[in-house]
Every structure is written in structure tokens, then in C-alpha cells.
Amino acid sequence: MGLDIAQQTTIDAPRDRVWAYLADFGRHPEWSRPKDQLRIQPPTEVRAGATFSSIGKDMGRDSKNAVTITEVIPGERIVYVAKQDDGTEWRNAFELEHVGARTRVTKRETLVSARFPMSVLIAILTPLLKVEAAKMHASDLARIKARLEQPVAAEVA
């Protein structure tokens, strides 16, 4: 449908530490956009086919998601698809790469499908949505970076 957003940052932390943090879905509310008030019932294990649920604020209302992890390459890539209660589906991915002792993280979100009337609304608003989503992803990545660049003892607190 033409809506694919990707942002990246480089984090001063080893890839295994970044992976452990991002693969822990229970910690996603720590870095997700605060106004979304994300609440997650994390999966019992991180593997392709595992499912979990999340609820976040979207346009002032609770948006419920049924989430399925579709791909896991430990230390490199995790992909999950969130189906919202209105039928809209988004594919989300984190990709990690070594950059010396640092880790480059790419956060990607792609619209998979949307039903009417959301399909029409998204089509009309795609240019604006791309700009706003890029800002949101950059902000999420900045929070992830800040969290992971803290001393390890501070991260546990």
C-alpha cells in the first residue's frame, strides 16, 4: 500500500546486549512513544509463530493489537505483525548490524493491509503519515539508544 518507514541509529553497546533488550517485549513500553501508553502482555518465548497482545493509545482511543512474531534471527533480526482491532495490519522489524564495537539498529514499519475506511484514510494521508512516523521512529530509537548507553546497573533500575 506504499507505506514503509525506516529509521536507524548507532548505539554504543554490543549487539548481544541490544538484541536482548529489543527481544524483551515486556520492555517495549520503556521506549515507545509515551503518549501511546503502550501496555503489552509479552509472549512466553520469542520465536516465529509466538503471539501476544498489546494495547496503546491511537488518536485518543485504545487500540488493541493481536501480534504474531513472524521471523527471529537471534542477534540480527526480529519481525512481528500487529493486527489492530480495526483490521489494519502493520509489519514491524528491528535489524541489528555490527559497526565495530557498536550496533546499528534499523526500525522498520510497513503497512500490510487496511480495510475500508482506514484504507482510504491511509491512502489520502500517506505523505503526512510518512513524515510523522519517521519522527516517531527516530524518537523511539533515541530512547532505545539512551537506555542502552546507560551503565548496565542503571538499566536494571
DSSP file (Angstrom, degrees, kcal/mol; ACC not computed):
  #  RESIDUE AA STRUCTURE BP1 BP2  ACC     N-H-->O    O-->H-N    N-H-->O    O-->H-N    TCO  KAPPA ALPHA  PHI   PSI    X-CA   Y-CA   Z-CA
    1    1 A M              0   0    0      0, 0.0   111,-0.1     0, 0.0     3,-0.1   0.000 360.0 360.0 360.0   3.0    0.0    0.0    0.0
    2    2 A G        +     0   0    0    109,-0.2     2,-0.7     1,-0.2   108,-0.0   0.579 360.0 120.2  88.0   8.0    3.0    2.2   -0.2
    3    3 A L        +     0   0    0    108,-0.3   108,-2.8     2,-0.0     2,-0.4  -0.871  25.8 145.8-114.1 102.5    3.6    3.0    3.4
    4    4 A D  E     -A  110   0A   0     -2,-0.7     2,-0.4   106,-0.2   106,-0.2  -0.980  20.7-175.5-138.1 119.5    7.0    1.8    4.6
    5    5 A I  E     +A  109   0A   0    104,-3.0   104,-2.7    -2,-0.4     2,-0.4  -0.960   5.0 173.2-122.3 132.8    9.0    3.8    7.2
    6    6 A A  E     +A  108   0A   0     -2,-0.4     2,-0.3   102,-0.2   102,-0.2  -0.999   3.1 171.4-140.4 137.9   12.5    3.0    8.3
    7    7 A Q  E     -A  107   0A   0    100,-2.1   100,-2.9    -2,-0.4     2,-0.3  -0.957  11.1-164.5-136.2 155.2   14.9    4.9   10.6
    8    8 A Q  E     +A  106   0A   0     -2,-0.3     2,-0.3    98,-0.2    98,-0.2  -0.971  10.0 178.9-142.0 159.4   18.2    3.9   12.1
    9    9 A T  E     -A  105   0A   0     96,-2.0    96,-3.1    -2,-0.3     2,-0.5  -0.956  27.3-122.2-147.6 163.4   20.7    4.8   14.8
   10   10 A T  E     -A  104   0A   0     -2,-0.3     2,-0.4    94,-0.2    94,-0.3  -0.961  25.9-157.1-113.8 129.6   24.0    3.5   16.0
   11   11 A I  E     -A  103   0A   0     92,-3.3    92,-2.5    -2,-0.5     2,-2.2  -0.879  20.8-130.0-111.7 134.3   24.2    2.5   19.7
   12   12 A D  S    S+     0   0    0     -2,-0.4    90,-0.1    90,-0.2    92,-0.0  -0.489  79.5  89.7 -80.7  70.5   27.4    2.4   21.7
   13   13 A A  S    S-     0   0    0     -2,-2.2    -2,-0.2    90,-0.0   136,-0.1  -0.966  85.1 -90.2-159.9 150.6   26.6   -1.1   23.0
   14   14 A P    >>  -     0   0    0      0, 0.0     4,-2.0     0, 0.0     3,-0.6  -0.313  37.7-116.1 -67.3 152.2   27.4   -4.7   21.8
   15   15 A R  H 3> S+     0   0    0      1,-0.2     4,-3.0    87,-0.2     5,-0.2   0.850 112.1  57.4 -59.3 -38.4   24.9   -6.3   19.6
   16   16 A D  H 3> S+     0   0    0      1,-0.2     4,-2.2     2,-0.2    -1,-0.2   0.870 108.4  47.3 -64.5 -34.3   24.0   -9.1   22.0
   17   17 A R  H <> S+     0   0    0     -3,-0.6     4,-1.8     2,-0.2    -1,-0.2   0.905 113.2  47.7 -70.8 -41.5   23.0   -6.5   24.6
   18   18 A V  H  X S+     0   0    0     -4,-2.0     4,-2.5     2,-0.2     5,-0.2   0.924 112.8  50.0 -63.9 -44.3   20.9   -4.5   22.1
   19   19 A W  H  X S+     0   0    0     -4,-3.0     4,-2.8     1,-0.2     5,-0.2   0.935 108.0  52.2 -58.9 -48.1   19.3   -7.8   20.9
   20   20 A A  H  X S+     0   0    0     -4,-2.2     4,-0.5     1,-0.2    -1,-0.2   0.887 112.3  46.8 -57.9 -39.4   18.4   -8.9   24.5
   21   21 A Y  H >< S+     0   0    0     -4,-1.8     3,-0.7     1,-0.2     6,-0.2   0.942 115.9  42.4 -68.6 -48.1   16.8   -5.5   25.2
   22   22 A L  H 3< S+     0   0    0     -4,-2.5    -2,-0.2     1,-0.2    -1,-0.2   0.824 111.1  55.4 -71.5 -31.1   14.7   -5.4   21.9
   23   23 A A  H 3< S+     0   0    0     -4,-2.8     2,-1.3    -5,-0.2    -1,-0.2   0.585  87.4  86.7 -78.1  -9.3   13.7   -9.1   22.1
   24   24 A D    X<  -     0   0    0     -3,-0.7     3,-2.4    -4,-0.5     4,-0.3  -0.728  61.0-174.8 -90.2  89.2   12.3   -8.5   25.6
   25   25 A F  G >  S+     0   0    0     -2,-1.3     3,-1.4     1,-0.3    -1,-0.2   0.768  76.8  69.2 -61.1 -26.7    8.8   -7.3   24.5
   26   26 A G  G 3  S+     0   0    0      1,-0.3    -1,-0.3     2,-0.1    14,-0.1   0.702  98.3  53.1 -63.3 -18.0    7.9   -6.6   28.1
   27   27 A R  G X> S+     0   0    0     -3,-2.4     3,-1.8    -6,-0.2     4,-0.5   0.489  78.8  95.3 -95.2  -4.7   10.4   -3.7   28.0
   28   28 A H  H X> S+     0   0    0     -3,-1.4     4,-1.9    -4,-0.3     3,-1.2   0.839  75.1  63.8 -57.8 -34.9    8.9   -2.1   24.8
   29   29 A P  H 34 S+     0   0    0      0, 0.0    -1,-0.3     0, 0.0     9,-0.1   0.759  91.6  68.2 -61.0 -20.4    6.8    0.4   26.9
   30   30 A E  H <4 S+     0   0    0     -3,-1.8    -2,-0.2     1,-0.2    -3,-0.1   0.835 116.5  21.1 -65.1 -31.9   10.1    1.8   28.2
   31   31 A W  H << S+     0   0    0     -3,-1.2   112,-0.2    -4,-0.5   113,-0.2   0.556  97.4 106.7-116.1 -10.6   11.0    3.2   24.8
   32   32 A S  S  < S-     0   0    0     -4,-1.9     5,-0.1     1,-0.2   105,-0.0  -0.307  92.0 -72.1 -69.6 158.2    7.7    3.5   23.0
   33   33 A R    >   -     0   0    0      1,-0.1     3,-2.0     2,-0.1     4,-0.5  -0.258  45.7-135.9 -51.6 120.9    6.2    6.9   22.5
   34   34 A P  G >  S+     0   0    0      0, 0.0     3,-1.6     0, 0.0    -1,-0.1   0.834 100.3  58.9 -53.9 -38.7    4.9    8.0   25.9
   35   35 A K  G 3  S+     0   0    0      1,-0.3    -2,-0.1     2,-0.1    22,-0.1   0.690  95.3  65.7 -69.2 -14.7    1.6    9.3   24.7
   36   36 A D  G <  S-     0   0    0     -3,-2.0    21,-4.1    20,-0.1    -1,-0.3   0.703  88.9-152.5 -75.4 -19.1    0.8    5.9   23.3
   37   37 A Q    <   -     0   0    0     -3,-1.6    -2,-0.1    -4,-0.5    18,-0.1   0.906  20.1-154.7  47.4  50.3    0.7    4.5   26.8
   38   38 A L        -     0   0    0     -5,-0.4     2,-0.4    -9,-0.1    18,-0.2  -0.293  17.3-173.2 -62.6 132.8    1.7    1.1   25.5
   39   39 A R  E     -B   55   0A   0     16,-2.7    16,-2.6    -3,-0.2     2,-0.4  -0.999   7.2-170.5-127.0 128.9    0.7   -2.0   27.5
   40   40 A I  E     -B   54   0A   0     -2,-0.4    14,-0.2    14,-0.2    -2,-0.0  -0.953  27.6-157.4-125.8 137.5    2.0   -5.4   26.5
   41   41 A Q  E     -B   53   0A   0     12,-2.8    12,-1.2    -2,-0.4   -15,-0.0  -0.891  41.8-143.1-101.4  94.9    1.2   -8.9   27.5
   42   42 A P        -     0   0    0      0, 0.0     9,-0.1     0, 0.0   -18,-0.0  -0.097  14.4 -98.7 -66.6 158.7    4.6  -10.3   26.3
   43   43 A P        -     0   0    0      0, 0.0   -17,-0.1     0, 0.0     9,-0.1  -0.351  24.0-126.0 -69.4 155.3    5.0  -13.7   24.6
   44   44 A T  S    S+     0   0    0      7,-0.3     2,-0.3     1,-0.2     8,-0.1   0.770  95.0  14.8 -74.0 -24.5    6.3  -16.5   26.8
   45   45 A E  S    S-     0   0    0      2,-0.1     2,-1.0     0, 0.0    -1,-0.2  -0.994  76.2-122.6-147.1 151.6    9.0  -17.1   24.3
   46   46 A V        +     0   0    0     -2,-0.3     2,-0.3    -3,-0.1   -23,-0.0  -0.803  62.3 119.2 -98.3  99.7   10.5  -15.2   21.4
   47   47 A R  S >  S-     0   0    0     -2,-1.0     3,-2.1    24,-0.0    22,-0.3  -0.977  72.5 -78.0-154.1 157.2   10.1  -17.4   18.3
   48   48 A A  T 3  S+     0   0    0     -2,-0.3    22,-0.2     1,-0.3     3,-0.1  -0.402 119.1  26.9 -59.4 133.4    8.4  -17.4   15.0
   49   49 A G  T 3  S+     0   0    0     20,-3.7    -1,-0.3     1,-0.4    21,-0.1   0.156  87.5 131.0  97.2 -17.4    4.7  -18.1   15.5
   50   50 A A    <   -     0   0    0     -3,-2.1    19,-2.9    19,-0.2    -1,-0.4  -0.394  41.3-156.9 -67.3 146.7    4.6  -16.8   19.1
   51   51 A T  E     + C   0  68A   0     17,-0.2    -7,-0.3    -3,-0.1     2,-0.3  -0.882  19.8 159.4-125.3 157.3    1.7  -14.5   19.7
   52   52 A F  E     - C   0  67A   0     15,-2.1    15,-3.0    -2,-0.3     2,-0.3  -0.946  28.2-117.8-160.1 176.3    1.0  -11.8   22.3
   53   53 A S  E     -BC  41  66A   0    -12,-1.2   -12,-2.8    -2,-0.3     2,-0.3  -0.892  20.8-177.1-126.2 156.5   -1.2   -8.7   22.7
   54   54 A S  E     -BC  40  65A   0     11,-1.8    11,-3.0    -2,-0.3     2,-0.4  -0.984   9.8-159.4-146.2 155.8   -0.7   -5.1   23.2
   55   55 A I  E     +BC  39  64A   0    -16,-2.6   -16,-2.7    -2,-0.3     2,-0.3  -0.998  19.9 163.5-135.6 132.7   -2.9   -2.0   23.7
   56   56 A G  E     - C   0  63A   0      7,-2.0     7,-3.2    -2,-0.4     2,-0.4  -0.967  42.1 -97.0-143.6 160.2   -1.8    1.6   23.0
   57   57 A K  E     + C   0  62A   0    -21,-4.1     2,-0.4    -2,-0.3     5,-0.2  -0.642  40.2 176.3 -78.3 132.6   -3.5    4.9   22.6
   58   58 A D  E >  S- C   0  61A   0      3,-2.9     3,-1.4    -2,-0.4   -22,-0.0  -0.944  72.4 -15.8-140.5 116.2   -4.1    5.8   19.0
   59   59 A M  T 3  S-     0   0    0     -2,-0.4     3,-0.1     1,-0.3    -1,-0.0   0.877 129.8 -53.0  54.0  40.7   -5.9    9.1   18.2
   60   60 A G  T 3  S+     0   0    0      1,-0.2     2,-0.3     0, 0.0    -1,-0.3   0.456 121.3  92.0  81.6   1.7   -7.1    9.3   21.8
   61   61 A R  E <  S-C   58   0A   0     -3,-1.4    -3,-2.9    -5,-0.1     2,-0.3  -0.895  84.3 -94.8-126.3 158.1   -8.6    5.8   21.9
   62   62 A D  E     -C   57   0A   0     -2,-0.3     2,-0.6    -5,-0.2    -5,-0.2  -0.540  35.8-161.3 -69.2 130.5   -7.3    2.4   23.0
   63   63 A S  E     -C   56   0A   0     -7,-3.2    -7,-2.0    -2,-0.3     2,-0.3  -0.968   6.6-153.0-115.5 116.7   -6.1    0.4   20.0
   64   64 A K  E     -C   55   0A   0     -2,-0.6    21,-1.6    -9,-0.2     2,-0.4  -0.708  10.3-164.1 -93.2 139.7   -5.8   -3.3   20.6
   65   65 A N  E     -CD  54  84A   0    -11,-3.0   -11,-1.8    -2,-0.3     2,-0.6  -0.976  18.3-154.6-126.3 136.5   -3.4   -5.4   18.7
   66   66 A A  E     -CD  53  83A   0     17,-2.4    17,-2.6    -2,-0.4     2,-0.4  -0.959  30.5-161.7-101.2 118.8   -3.0   -9.1   18.2
   67   67 A V  E     -CD  52  82A   0    -15,-3.0   -15,-2.1    -2,-0.6     2,-0.4  -0.858  15.5-171.7-113.8 136.5    0.7   -9.6   17.5
   68   68 A T  E     -CD  51  81A   0     13,-2.3    13,-2.8    -2,-0.4     2,-0.5  -0.992  22.0-135.0-125.5 126.9    2.4  -12.5   15.8
   69   69 A I  E     + D   0  80A   0    -19,-2.9   -20,-3.7    -2,-0.4    11,-0.3  -0.697  26.3 177.2 -76.8 125.5    6.2  -12.9   15.7
   70   70 A T  E     +     0   0A   0      9,-2.3     2,-0.3    -2,-0.5    10,-0.2   0.652  59.9  20.4-107.4 -20.1    7.0  -14.0   12.1
   71   71 A E  E     - D   0  79A   0      8,-1.6     8,-2.6   -24,-0.1     2,-0.4  -0.972  53.6-179.9-154.0 135.5   10.8  -14.1   12.0
   72   72 A V  E     + D   0  78A   0     -2,-0.3     6,-0.2     6,-0.2   -24,-0.2  -0.955   8.5 169.8-137.7 118.8   13.5  -14.4   14.5
   73   73 A I  E >>  - D   0  77A   0      4,-3.3     3,-2.9    -2,-0.4     4,-2.4  -0.901  44.5-122.3-120.8  97.6   17.2  -14.5   13.7
   74   74 A P  T 34 S+     0   0    0      0, 0.0     4,-0.1     0, 0.0   -58,-0.1  -0.069  90.4   5.2 -49.2 130.4   18.8  -14.1   17.1
   75   75 A G  T 34 S+     0   0    0      1,-0.1   -56,-0.1   -60,-0.1     3,-0.1   0.337 133.8  52.4  81.2  -6.9   21.1  -11.1   17.3
   76   76 A E  T <4 S+     0   0    0     -3,-2.9    20,-3.2     1,-0.3     2,-0.3   0.722 107.4   2.8-125.6 -46.3   20.2   -9.9   13.8
   77   77 A R  E  <  -DE  73  95A   0     -4,-2.4    -4,-3.3    18,-0.2     2,-0.4  -0.993  40.5-177.7-156.8 137.9   16.5   -9.5   13.1
   78   78 A I  E     -DE  72  94A   0     16,-2.1    16,-2.3    -2,-0.3     2,-0.4  -0.992  12.2-174.2-137.0 133.4   13.1   -9.8   14.6
   79   79 A V  E     +DE  71  93A   0     -8,-2.6    -9,-2.3    -2,-0.4    -8,-1.6  -0.981   5.6 173.0-128.9 136.6    9.8   -9.2   12.7
   80   80 A Y  E     -DE  69  92A   0     12,-2.6    12,-3.3    -2,-0.4     2,-0.5  -0.997  22.0-140.7-143.8 148.4    6.3   -9.2   14.1
   81   81 A V  E     -DE  68  91A   0    -13,-2.8   -13,-2.3    -2,-0.3     2,-0.6  -0.932  12.7-158.7-111.9 126.8    2.9   -8.3   12.6
   82   82 A A  E     -DE  67  90A   0      8,-2.8     8,-2.3    -2,-0.5     2,-0.7  -0.919   0.9-161.5-107.4 121.4    0.4   -6.4   14.6
   83   83 A K  E     -DE  66  89A   0    -17,-2.6   -17,-2.4    -2,-0.6     6,-0.2  -0.909  16.3-145.6-103.1 115.7   -3.2   -6.6   13.6
   84   84 A Q  E >   -D   65   0A   0      4,-3.2     3,-2.4    -2,-0.7   -19,-0.2  -0.316  26.7-105.9 -77.1 161.7   -5.2   -3.8   15.1
   85   85 A D  T 3  S+     0   0    0    -21,-1.6    -1,-0.1     1,-0.3   -20,-0.1   0.676 120.9  58.9 -63.7 -15.9   -8.8   -4.1   16.2
   86   86 A D  T 3  S-     0   0    0    -22,-0.2    29,-0.3     2,-0.1    -1,-0.3   0.383 122.8-104.3 -91.3   4.4   -9.9   -2.2   13.1
   87   87 A G  S <  S+     0   0    0     -3,-2.4     2,-0.2     1,-0.3    -2,-0.1   0.316  75.7 138.9  92.9  -8.0   -8.3   -4.8   10.8
   88   88 A T        -     0   0    0     26,-0.1    -4,-3.2    -5,-0.1     2,-0.4  -0.526  37.8-155.8 -71.4 134.9   -5.3   -2.7    9.9
   89   89 A E  E     -EF  83 113A   0     24,-3.0    23,-2.9    -6,-0.2    24,-1.3  -0.950  10.7-172.8-119.2 134.0   -2.0   -4.8    9.8
   90   90 A W  E     -EF  82 111A   0     -8,-2.3    -8,-2.8    -2,-0.4     2,-0.5  -0.982  15.6-145.4-124.6 133.3    1.5   -3.5   10.3
   91   91 A R  E     -EF  81 110A   0     19,-3.2    19,-2.7    -2,-0.4     2,-0.4  -0.876  21.0-169.0 -95.6 126.7    4.7   -5.4    9.9
   92   92 A N  E     +EF  80 109A   0    -12,-3.3   -12,-2.6    -2,-0.5     2,-0.4  -0.912   6.4 179.5-116.4 142.6    7.4   -4.2   12.4
   93   93 A A  E     -EF  79 108A   0     15,-2.5    15,-2.6    -2,-0.4     2,-0.4  -0.999  20.5-160.9-144.8 145.8   11.0   -5.1   12.2
   94   94 A F  E     -EF  78 107A   0    -16,-2.3   -16,-2.1    -2,-0.4     2,-0.4  -0.999  15.4-171.3-120.1 129.9   14.3   -4.5   14.1
   95   95 A E  E     -EF  77 106A   0     11,-2.2    11,-2.5    -2,-0.4     2,-0.4  -0.980   4.3-161.2-122.3 134.6   17.5   -5.2   12.3
   96   96 A L  E     + F   0 105A   0    -20,-3.2     2,-0.3    -2,-0.4     9,-0.2  -0.924   9.3 179.2-119.9 140.3   20.9   -5.2   14.0
   97   97 A E  E     - F   0 104A   0      7,-1.9     7,-2.8    -2,-0.4     2,-0.3  -0.994  31.0-113.8-136.8 143.4   24.4   -4.9   12.5
   98   98 A H  E     + F   0 103A   0     -2,-0.3     2,-0.2     5,-0.2     5,-0.2  -0.565  27.3 179.5 -70.2 137.1   27.8   -4.8   14.0
   99   99 A V  E >   - F   0 102A   0      3,-2.5     3,-1.9    -2,-0.3     2,-0.3  -0.719  67.2 -67.8-134.8  82.8   29.6   -1.5   13.5
  100  100 A G  T 3  S-     0   0    0      1,-0.3    -1,-0.2    -2,-0.2     0, 0.0  -0.570 114.2 -19.9  66.1-127.9   32.9   -2.1   15.2
  101  101 A A  T 3  S+     0   0    0     -2,-0.3    -1,-0.3    -3,-0.1     2,-0.2   0.403 131.3  79.3 -88.6   1.7   32.0   -2.4   18.9
  102  102 A R  E <  S- F   0  99A   0     -3,-1.9    -3,-2.5   -90,-0.1     2,-0.4  -0.473  74.7-128.1-104.2 175.8   28.8   -0.6   18.3
  103  103 A T  E     -AF  11  98A   0    -92,-2.5   -92,-3.3    -5,-0.2     2,-0.5  -0.989   6.1-147.6-131.2 127.3   25.4   -1.7   16.9
  104  104 A R  E     -AF  10  97A   0     -7,-2.8    -7,-1.9    -2,-0.4     2,-0.5  -0.824  19.5-163.4 -90.8 128.1   23.4   -0.2   14.1
  105  105 A V  E     -AF   9  96A   0    -96,-3.1   -96,-2.0    -2,-0.5     2,-0.5  -0.953   6.8-166.0-115.6 127.5   19.7   -0.6   14.7
  106  106 A T  E     -AF   8  95A   0    -11,-2.5   -11,-2.2    -2,-0.5     2,-0.5  -0.963   3.6-162.6-111.1 127.4   17.1   -0.2   11.9
  107  107 A K  E     -AF   7  94A   0   -100,-2.9  -100,-2.1    -2,-0.5     2,-0.4  -0.951  15.3-177.8-109.2 123.3   13.5    0.1   13.0
  108  108 A R  E     -AF   6  93A   0    -15,-2.6   -15,-2.5    -2,-0.5     2,-0.4  -0.950  14.3-175.0-127.8 143.0   11.0   -0.5   10.1
  109  109 A E  E     -AF   5  92A   0   -104,-2.7  -104,-3.0    -2,-0.4     2,-0.4  -0.993   7.8-177.5-137.2 128.8    7.2   -0.4    9.9
  110  110 A T  E     -AF   4  91A   0    -19,-2.7   -19,-3.2    -2,-0.4     2,-0.5  -0.989  28.7-123.1-130.4 132.1    5.3   -1.4    6.8
  111  111 A L  E     + F   0  90A   0   -108,-2.8  -108,-0.3    -2,-0.4   -21,-0.2  -0.618  27.8 179.3 -71.5 124.0    1.6   -1.3    6.2
  112  112 A V  E     -     0   0A   0    -23,-2.9     2,-0.3    -2,-0.5   -22,-0.2   0.877  60.9 -25.9 -91.3 -49.6    0.5   -4.8    5.3
  113  113 A S  E     - F   0  89A   0    -24,-1.3   -24,-3.0  -112,-0.0    -1,-0.4  -0.990  50.6-167.6-162.5 158.2   -3.2   -4.2    4.8
  114  114 A A        -     0   0    0     -2,-0.3     2,-0.2   -26,-0.2   -26,-0.1  -0.984  17.0-136.1-150.6 143.2   -6.1   -2.0    5.8
  115  115 A R    >>  -     0   0    0    -29,-0.3     4,-1.9    -2,-0.3     3,-0.8  -0.594  48.3 -52.7 -94.9 160.4   -9.9   -2.3    5.4
  116  116 A F  T 34 S+     0   0    0      1,-0.3    -1,-0.1     2,-0.3     0, 0.0  -0.494 122.2  22.9 -63.4 136.7  -12.3    0.4    4.4
  117  117 A P  T 3> S+     0   0    0      0, 0.0     4,-2.3     0, 0.0     3,-0.4  -0.999 125.9  50.9 -91.5  -7.4  -12.5    3.2    5.6
  118  118 A M  H <> S+     0   0    0     -3,-0.8     4,-3.1     1,-0.2     5,-0.3   0.864 105.4  59.3 -60.7 -35.2   -8.9    3.0    7.0
  119  119 A S  H  X S+     0   0    0     -4,-1.9     4,-1.9     1,-0.2    -1,-0.2   0.900 109.4  42.8 -60.3 -40.3   -7.5    2.1    3.6
  120  120 A V  H  > S+     0   0    0     -3,-0.4     4,-2.3     2,-0.2     5,-0.2   0.924 114.5  49.9 -70.6 -45.3   -8.9    5.3    2.1
  121  121 A L  H  X S+     0   0    0     -4,-2.3     4,-2.3     1,-0.2    -2,-0.2   0.924 112.6  47.1 -59.7 -45.9   -7.8    7.4    5.0
  122  122 A I  H  X S+     0   0    0     -4,-3.1     4,-0.9     1,-0.2    -1,-0.2   0.911 110.4  52.9 -63.5 -42.5   -4.3    6.0    4.9
  123  123 A A  H  < S+     0   0    0     -4,-1.9     3,-0.5    -5,-0.3    -1,-0.2   0.910 112.8  44.2 -59.6 -42.3   -4.0    6.5    1.2
  124  124 A I  H  < S+     0   0    0     -4,-2.3    -1,-0.2     1,-0.2    -2,-0.2   0.895 120.6  40.0 -68.3 -40.0   -5.0   10.1    1.5
  125  125 A L  H  X S+     0   0    0     -4,-2.3     4,-3.1    -5,-0.2     3,-0.4   0.368  79.6 112.8 -94.0   5.1   -2.7   10.8    4.4
  126  126 A T  H  X S+     0   0    0     -4,-0.9     4,-2.5    -3,-0.5     5,-0.2   0.866  76.3  50.5 -49.9 -47.7    0.3    8.7    3.3
  127  127 A P  H  > S+     0   0    0      0, 0.0     4,-1.4     0, 0.0    -1,-0.2   0.929 116.8  41.1 -59.3 -42.9    2.7   11.7    2.8
  128  128 A L  H  > S+     0   0    0     -3,-0.4     4,-2.7    -4,-0.2     5,-0.2   0.906 113.4  53.6 -68.7 -41.8    1.9   13.1    6.2
  129  129 A L  H  X S+     0   0    0     -4,-3.1     4,-3.0     1,-0.2     5,-0.3   0.880 105.8  54.0 -61.4 -38.4    2.0    9.7    7.9
  130  130 A K  H  X S+     0   0    0     -4,-2.5     4,-1.9    -5,-0.3    -1,-0.2   0.916 111.9  44.2 -62.4 -43.0    5.4    9.0    6.4
  131  131 A V  H  X S+     0   0    0     -4,-1.4     4,-1.8    -5,-0.2    -2,-0.2   0.943 117.4  43.9 -66.8 -48.4    6.8   12.2    8.0
  132  132 A E  H  X S+     0   0    0     -4,-2.7     4,-2.3     1,-0.2    -2,-0.2   0.895 114.2  49.5 -66.7 -40.7    5.1   11.7   11.3
  133  133 A A  H  X S+     0   0    0     -4,-3.0     4,-2.9    -5,-0.2     5,-0.2   0.882 108.0  54.1 -67.0 -37.4    6.0    8.0   11.6
  134  134 A A  H  X S+     0   0    0     -4,-1.9     4,-2.3    -5,-0.3    -1,-0.2   0.908 110.0  47.6 -61.9 -40.7    9.7    8.8   10.7
  135  135 A K  H  X S+     0   0    0     -4,-1.8     4,-2.3     2,-0.2    -2,-0.2   0.918 112.1  50.0 -63.8 -43.1    9.7   11.3   13.6
  136  136 A M  H  X S+     0   0    0     -4,-2.3     4,-2.6     2,-0.2    -2,-0.2   0.921 112.0  47.1 -62.5 -44.7    8.1    8.7   15.9
  137  137 A H  H  X S+     0   0    0     -4,-2.9     4,-2.8     2,-0.2     5,-0.2   0.907 111.1  51.3 -64.9 -41.1   10.7    6.1   14.9
  138  138 A A  H  X S+     0   0    0     -4,-2.3     4,-2.0    -5,-0.2    -1,-0.2   0.904 111.6  48.0 -61.4 -40.6   13.6    8.4   15.4
  139  139 A S  H  X S+     0   0    0     -4,-2.3     4,-2.0     2,-0.2    -2,-0.2   0.909 111.4  49.6 -66.7 -43.2   12.2    9.3   18.8
  140  140 A D  H  X S+     0   0    0     -4,-2.6     4,-2.4     1,-0.2    -2,-0.2   0.932 111.8  49.0 -59.7 -46.0   11.8    5.6   19.8
  141  141 A L  H  X S+     0   0    0     -4,-2.8     4,-2.9     1,-0.2    -1,-0.2   0.871 107.7  54.5 -63.6 -36.6   15.3    4.9   18.6
  142  142 A A  H  X S+     0   0    0     -4,-2.0     4,-2.5    -5,-0.2    -1,-0.2   0.898 109.9  47.2 -63.5 -39.4   16.7    7.8   20.6
  143  143 A R  H  X S+     0   0    0     -4,-2.0     4,-2.3  -112,-0.2    -2,-0.2   0.894 112.6  49.1 -69.1 -39.1   15.0    6.4   23.7
  144  144 A I  H  X S+     0   0    0     -4,-2.4     4,-2.6     2,-0.2     5,-0.2   0.942 112.8  48.3 -61.9 -47.1   16.4    2.9   23.0
  145  145 A K  H  X S+     0   0    0     -4,-2.9     4,-1.9     1,-0.2    -2,-0.2   0.928 112.1  48.2 -59.0 -48.2   19.9    4.4   22.5
  146  146 A A  H  < S+     0   0    0     -4,-2.5     4,-0.4     1,-0.2    -1,-0.2   0.907 113.0  48.9 -61.3 -41.5   19.7    6.5   25.7
  147  147 A R  H >< S+     0   0    0     -4,-2.3     3,-0.8     1,-0.2    -1,-0.2   0.923 114.9  43.1 -64.6 -44.5   18.6    3.4   27.6
  148  148 A L  H 3< S+     0   0    0     -4,-2.6    -1,-0.2     1,-0.2    -2,-0.2   0.698 107.6  58.8 -79.5 -19.2   21.3    1.1   26.3
  149  149 A E  T 3< S+     0   0    0     -4,-1.9    -1,-0.2    -5,-0.2    -2,-0.2   0.469  86.4  98.3 -89.6   0.0   24.1    3.6   26.6
  150  150 A Q  S <  S-     0   0    0     -3,-0.8     5,-0.1    -4,-0.4    -3,-0.0  -0.457  95.5 -84.1 -73.7 157.1   23.5    3.9   30.3
  151  151 A P    >>  -     0   0    0      0, 0.0     4,-1.3     0, 0.0     3,-0.9  -0.347  44.2-111.6 -57.6 147.8   25.7    1.9   32.6
  152  152 A V  H 3> S+     0   0    0      1,-0.3     4,-1.1     2,-0.2     3,-0.3   0.849 116.6  56.1 -54.5 -40.5   24.3   -1.7   32.9
  153  153 A A  H 3> S+     0   0    0      1,-0.2     4,-0.8     2,-0.2    -1,-0.3   0.861 105.7  51.7 -62.3 -35.5   23.4   -1.2   36.6
  154  154 A A  H <4 S+     0   0    0     -3,-0.9     3,-0.3     1,-0.2    -1,-0.2   0.818 102.2  60.9 -71.4 -30.2   21.3    1.9   35.7
  155  155 A E  H  < S+     0   0    0     -4,-1.3    -1,-0.2    -3,-0.3    -2,-0.2   0.849 101.0  53.5 -65.3 -34.4   19.4   -0.1   33.1
  156  156 A V  H  <        0   0    0     -4,-1.1    -1,-0.2     1,-0.2    -2,-0.2   0.805 360.0 360.0 -71.1 -29.9   18.1   -2.6   35.7
  157  157 A A     <        0   0    0     -4,-0.8    -1,-0.2    -3,-0.3    -2,-0.1   0.484 360.0 360.0 -62.6 360.0   16.6    0.1   37.9
